[in-house]
Amino acid sequence: MSTDGSSAAGGSGRLAGPLGRLRRHPGALAGLGLLALVLVPAVAAPVLALPDPALTAPAQRMLPPLSAGHVLGTDHLGRDLLSRLVWGARASIAVGALATLIAALAGAVLGLAAAWLGRLVDGLVMRGVDVLMAFPYLLLALAIVAALGPGLANAMLAIAVANVPFFARAVRGAALDIRHQDYIAAARLAGHGEPAILAREVLPNLAPTLLLLMTTTLGWMVLETAGLSFLGLGAQPPAADLGSMLGEGREFLTTYPRVAVLPGLVILVLVVGINLVGDGLRDLLDPRWSPAGSSAQRQGAKADARRVAVGGDAGDAEQPDGLPLLSVRGLDVDVTGPAGPLSAVAGVDVDLRRGERVALVGESGCGKTLTALALLRLLPAGTAQRGSVRHDGTELMALDDTALRHLRGRRLAYVPQEPLTALDPLFRVGFQIGETRRAHGTESAYATAALVRMVGLSAVPDLLRRFPHELSGGQRQRVAIALALAHGPDLLIADEATTALDVTVQREILALLRRLCDEQGRALLFVSHDLALVAALCERVLVMYAGRIVEDAAASDLLRQPAHPYTAALLGATPELGQPQKTLSVLAGEPPAPGARVSGCRFAPRCPRVQPVCRSAEPELVRTGDGRRVRCRFPLEDGA
Amino acid sequence: MGGYVVRRLLLLVPVLLGVSLVVFAVMALVPGDPALAILGPYATPERLAELRAELALDQPWWRRWLGWLAGVLKGDMGRSVSLERPVADAVLERLGPTLLLAAAALMLGAVLGLAAGLLAAFRHNLVTDRLVTLSVLLGISLPPFWLGLLLILLFAVWLGWLPASGMVTPWLTEPGAALLTADVLRHLLLPSLSLALVAAGVIGRIGRGAALEVLAADHIRLCRARGLTQRRILLVHALKGVLARVMPVIGLQAGFVLGGAVYIETIFQWPGLGRLLVDAIAARDLLLVQGGVLVLAAAYVLVNLATDLAQHALDRRTAAA
């Protein structure tokens, strides 16, 4: 148990605000460093002992670097290159930042007006934005400079104006989001006027978005103003920014490359710095952009793959036909948290016989889906599994990718929870069935037509030519079942396979699953949160709580008399048909988070029958007299 | 599908109207007398009056716009004062090279960007991912005009492998078609690469994000549960998903490539619309600017229509309605 994991997680949560976290972001740190490299001299330019950047000295033209008094040498007019770079950077940064500020302010005003002042204003602003965004903004900037005449201030203005539509559109979107939030409605109900709401509720919530937009666009703004200057439309001699220096240096590219190359290098360093800091800020301010899914997370799974635990209570040791179909021992699943692995599933020991229908039941977040995926070794990135999973005597943890692939889909099949997202939305049904049938070299057990008939989709016209989104939820789930059945697997693992469906369709799918398992002697592991539902389908029920199996019993026994207090609580919260008077009890409290420090029974904090001893050590999953297994010191008994 | 294309093409009309109106309005803000600006301080009063009449400067700018519009409907985009020839002729003559440059840059950028993005996401390898992330960052931070100069310096000046300017070698007399194509391609490589590397940065960045998103999607897990090979999952299922997501970004990059052509054509002396525009702006040749911007805007809108259609072909859920 990673009990110390939770304390570490708490520690990192207390770390200082966003700025503190920015300091721990390596990219942002590097960005700040690069930015400082350009920014510090640029800001300090007036107090640095640099020669006058505009002082020409024809006798000293094109001095090489490290000449006396000129560290980087001189340009074609004998001006000090270093001084010109520093002052040029100063100008470039200033116009870039100013252009960003102007564009952001104007865009924010327009965007807010569009979002807040009703349909007419919105329509006008957005049509204007559409037109302006319909052609490359650089051309718009060029036209504006053409109108205003060349000059650094005009170039800055042109770039700012050309980027206003971008800001207006983004701010409008964000403002519309905010507008539909509950706290705005609450402020209205409280009688606050619109200006007060704008000032107190909207602007503070808009500020991070605007800041983010500004940092992510500052880079291009610098590039674009430099570009206009490069074309001779920006800074006019003797004034210079990095872009105009580059433009002037171009003439001497072949003879004195450094005069053109150095200003470009400074622009690059500046913009890389800005973009790195912008990315860092985005990671911190916008959770959607968090750098999740990094490849490092996968490492854990590989390292643990060969660690196989043995032993443990077999559960159903006395098999009538010998070897169980699926045998799980000591299955642990860890989820990588911000402060190391957290235990999400621990010590699962279970056997499934051929043709047996077993339910795995528990609240959402209890680890049942992770358990189901671990049986197929299909856990997502950022998780690691340990323990032993044997299918028909074959240890899955010891298989290589190819062997595992041939087991999946051929012998072990998976029916997903949400068939809308689980079927590939970009491929026709027929394509997906066809590739599944051909996935294992040999022909599949069933022909396409037979599969379609088996899942009851023969009546759907043009089924194979359709895309998943052209089917109803029930039809999609039937397609997913057809995919699972293609090779006649001996175990179906259905993960909340009916949860996303409405009640009538749910019943049809359950009946289908039951028939497919009955007729073809197929085992089923049915994962669900709905105890009443599984009782109708499965022979045996596994109840899971906080990552552990707490009860394992025949469905009929369990319904008649639950042994674990948690099972009883689950049953108490289930409405029963024909018993409208039944009082539904609601279990108080919440299950412990994965990896939370719980000494003793993990259900103890919520258990109505808790005793002091329950809090000292965790009980084992023990076999009781009637053949069930219970993880409780004081199980409920008949008549209790 | 056909109806959708027609409707999108019809949408081109208000957009181009809007664009021309904006350009006209902006150019009308020019302080001072355009006729004086064009002819210079030593022009005779008669010539000035003549040019003012020719440019219809006595009328308000919107009247001039309406007049221009009536002309465009008849295929007449006016007459360029600086080139002393019809705007339509000058623009059409320069359109081909710009489209060639932009198409090459966009395709190169899309291929490089997608390859980089997919590599970073598919290879579960920290080093590859970091390398790609770094090069993508460099790509989006590079000033394309500087990159162009560096490429000239390296490949034309120092190594002498490729020509530094122009589209065709001038002394290539009586070239055969194959020789001419090869010559143009040699000239095309550096300018298109200057634009492509920047576009590849943006496409690679979006592509990597899209690939990570697709790989984490439920349907990829089901692909694995179905026992499909890793190769098939990546090259059929994930790739199509990434392409569908990246397509609109490629369309947007057409805007960068067409706009950036202004720099690159100037640096490489490429005989395209971008250079024509810079010259026209310097000469305050309003009608030429107007014509050039309009044609580039139309090209941009059409490219975006094409990428939208491609996205729809890849992902039928995106509305073609």
Chai-1 contact restraints between the chains, C-beta under 6 A:
chainA,res_idxA,chainB,res_idxB,connection_type,confidence,min_distance_angstrom,max_distance_angstrom,comment,restraint_id
A,V131,B,G18,contact,1.0,0.0,6.0,A-B,restraint_1
A,A134,B,V15,contact,1.0,0.0,6.0,A-B,restraint_2
A,A134,B,V301,contact,1.0,0.0,6.0,A-B,restraint_3
A,F135,B,V19,contact,1.0,0.0,6.0,A-B,restraint_4
A,F135,B,A297,contact,1.0,0.0,6.0,A-B,restraint_5
A,F135,B,Y300,contact,1.0,0.0,6.0,A-B,restraint_6
A,P136,B,G255,contact,1.0,0.0,6.0,A-B,restraint_7
A,P136,B,L258,contact,1.0,0.0,6.0,A-B,restraint_8
A,P136,B,G259,contact,1.0,0.0,6.0,A-B,restraint_9
A,P136,B,Y300,contact,1.0,0.0,6.0,A-B,restraint_10
A,L138,B,G259,contact,1.0,0.0,6.0,A-B,restraint_11
A,L139,B,G259,contact,1.0,0.0,6.0,A-B,restraint_12
A,L139,B,V293,contact,1.0,0.0,6.0,A-B,restraint_13
A,L139,B,L296,contact,1.0,0.0,6.0,A-B,restraint_14
A,A143,B,V23,contact,1.0,0.0,6.0,A-B,restraint_15
A,A143,B,V26,contact,1.0,0.0,6.0,A-B,restraint_16
A,I144,B,V26,contact,1.0,0.0,6.0,A-B,restraint_17
A,A146,B,I281,contact,1.0,0.0,6.0,A-B,restraint_18
A,A146,B,V289,contact,1.0,0.0,6.0,A-B,restraint_19
A,A147,B,V26,contact,1.0,0.0,6.0,A-B,restraint_20
A,A147,B,M27,contact,1.0,0.0,6.0,A-B,restraint_21
A,A147,B,L29,contact,1.0,0.0,6.0,A-B,restraint_22
A,A147,B,V30,contact,1.0,0.0,6.0,A-B,restraint_23
A,L223,B,P143,contact,1.0,0.0,6.0,A-B,restraint_24
A,A226,B,P143,contact,1.0,0.0,6.0,A-B,restraint_25
A,G227,B,Y263,contact,1.0,0.0,6.0,A-B,restraint_26
A,F230,B,F145,contact,1.0,0.0,6.0,A-B,restraint_27
A,L231,B,V278,contact,1.0,0.0,6.0,A-B,restraint_28
A,L253,B,L149,contact,1.0,0.0,6.0,A-B,restraint_29
A,T254,B,V157,contact,1.0,0.0,6.0,A-B,restraint_30
A,P257,B,L153,contact,1.0,0.0,6.0,A-B,restraint_31
A,A260,B,L149,contact,1.0,0.0,6.0,A-B,restraint_32
A,G264,B,P143,contact,1.0,0.0,6.0,A-B,restraint_33
A,G264,B,W146,contact,1.0,0.0,6.0,A-B,restraint_34
A,I267,B,P143,contact,1.0,0.0,6.0,A-B,restraint_35
A,L268,B,S141,contact,1.0,0.0,6.0,A-B,restraint_36
A,V271,B,S141,contact,1.0,0.0,6.0,A-B,restraint_37
A,V272,B,S141,contact,1.0,0.0,6.0,A-B,restraint_38
A,N275,B,S141,contact,1.0,0.0,6.0,A-B,restraint_39
A,G293,B,L212,contact,1.0,0.0,6.0,A-B,restraint_40
A,G293,B,A216,contact,1.0,0.0,6.0,A-B,restraint_41
A,S295,B,H124,contact,1.0,0.0,6.0,A-B,restraint_42
A,S295,B,L126,contact,1.0,0.0,6.0,A-B,restraint_43
A,S295,B,D129,contact,1.0,0.0,6.0,A-B,restraint_44
A,A296,B,L126,contact,1.0,0.0,6.0,A-B,restraint_45
A,R298,B,H124,contact,1.0,0.0,6.0,A-B,restraint_46
A,L378,B,R221,contact,1.0,0.0,6.0,A-B,restraint_47
A,L378,B,R224,contact,1.0,0.0,6.0,A-B,restraint_48
A,L378,B,A225,contact,1.0,0.0,6.0,A-B,restraint_49
A,R405,B,G227,contact,1.0,0.0,6.0,A-B,restraint_50
A,R408,B,A225,contact,1.0,0.0,6.0,A-B,restraint_51
A,R408,B,G227,contact,1.0,0.0,6.0,A-B,restraint_52
A,G409,B,R226,contact,1.0,0.0,6.0,A-B,restraint_53
A,G409,B,G227,contact,1.0,0.0,6.0,A-B,restraint_54
A,R410,B,G227,contact,1.0,0.0,6.0,A-B,restraint_55
A,Y414,B,A225,contact,1.0,0.0,6.0,A-B,restraint_56
A,P416,B,L222,contact,1.0,0.0,6.0,A-B,restraint_57
A,T421,B,D218,contact,1.0,0.0,6.0,A-B,restraint_58
A,A422,B,D218,contact,1.0,0.0,6.0,A-B,restraint_59
A,A422,B,H219,contact,1.0,0.0,6.0,A-B,restraint_60
A,A422,B,L222,contact,1.0,0.0,6.0,A-B,restraint_61
A,D424,B,H219,contact,1.0,0.0,6.0,A-B,restraint_62
A,D424,B,H237,contact,1.0,0.0,6.0,A-B,restraint_63
A,L426,B,K240,contact,1.0,0.0,6.0,A-B,restraint_64
A,L426,B,D315,contact,1.0,0.0,6.0,A-B,restraint_65
A,T436,B,R226,contact,1.0,0.0,6.0,A-B,restraint_66
A,A439,B,G227,contact,1.0,0.0,6.0,A-B,restraint_67
A,A439,B,L228,contact,1.0,0.0,6.0,A-B,restraint_68
A,H440,B,G227,contact,1.0,0.0,6.0,A-B,restraint_69
A,F467,B,R316,contact,1.0,0.0,6.0,A-B,restraint_70
A,H469,B,R317,contact,1.0,0.0,6.0,A-B,restraint_71
A,L483,B,R226,contact,1.0,0.0,6.0,A-B,restraint_72
